Amino acid sequence: MKKYIITAALSLFSILSISAQSKKDAQVSKLYQNYIAIKSALASDDADKTSKAATEFIKTASTIDYKLVSEGNLNILRKDASAISDARTVAAQRETFFNLSDNMIALTKQFKLSEKPVYVQYCPMADASWLSDEKQIANPYYGKSMLTCGSVKSEIK
């Protein structure tokens, strides 16, 4: 009888742990989707769209529980996104996107952000990386002038 109770308790604990992990991943996954919107807007050279996407990123980051992602990490992400949101030129937005990308790449290694693979891509001209939800290169650092410059550095499943 004890064995069954312990087994049932362990099973319930596993289910609760998976459920808690799924909730954690879902909150951070929304942040990742906001990040992808910023990346896509930069790749299309659209400062206004980039600013709006960064504002959404900030809103999402403000809803994430500090138990899931540390307050310090969220503050850094919000600071970078705020600088992107406040900047009025694509060039200024791209300068801060470098930092935002590095911090999001670090976060990606801690959470399952997507059911699909997440690609870490790299532009040698900018000496900078970014995350993408597709293998095809759409360079956010040079946009239309060098849209396909770069390569897939790694894949996170």
Secondary structure as UniProt FT lines:
FT   HELIX           2..43
FT   TURN            44..45
FT   HELIX           47..63
FT   TURN            66..68
FT   HELIX           71..86
FT   HELIX           90..108
FT   TURN            109..110
FT   STRAND          118..123
FT   TURN            124..127
FT   STRAND          128..132
FT   TURN            140..142
FT   HELIX           143..146
FT   TURN            147..148
FT   STRAND          151..156
//
